């Protein structure tokens, strides 16, 4: 109980910033466009600056344990299969709906919420492990969902669809900044002060701007439509996913810091990419939108609880 309270106190200011963005848009509908611009700024500049600057010092960081990828993505695969089964047996969804429902149970909001949360609660020492997951996260999970949907629709996997997904992920500013920063760090290059200082200022702004942008974005979605499916996604995402990942981390004897990182990322709220996937495939849009709002609100309690369970 003490560990939960400690984590909750550390995390509470983060969710206050999310609430600020949410309330601002609710009270001023004209702020919606400003929220979209802020989100674009965070994705294009602030978070890439934070991650590039961190990864450029990769040669000075302790080595990362690759078992964290097995724990995190192994958990993703197991929960995805469970999610498809639940979608079929309980909600009677078709193959595409099952895939989107299951993706909601594993795809976390690790960019806008996970990175600031990890930095604030676990410290900068956790960010290299977070970055490692982020590099593989979008490509792996979008590919998994694409394969699942293509199979449901056509009974086959489209290589063209995978190539398009890979190109889209590599053009993502967050992924590109991690890869470029890692290359800079491994090459032993040092950033001159005239570059490092502006990057440092942008990196400092990344956490509060990300959380406010998240709240502003959530204000655009409702929660009443397809509420049972939305709640089902929340249960998978906030309870089942972190429990499965924690179990795998313990089985693999993952070190304490890496264990906390993968559990934290697994316990994050449903990511906006799931809504993009639902929109692209024309299925479960209302349920996914509702799950994003509900899971973000509930995660202020469930994430500290998951971290307390992870020690």
Order of alpha helices (4+ residues) and beta strands (2+ residues): alpha-alpha-alpha-alpha-alpha-alpha-alpha-alpha-alpha-alpha-alpha-alpha-alpha-alpha
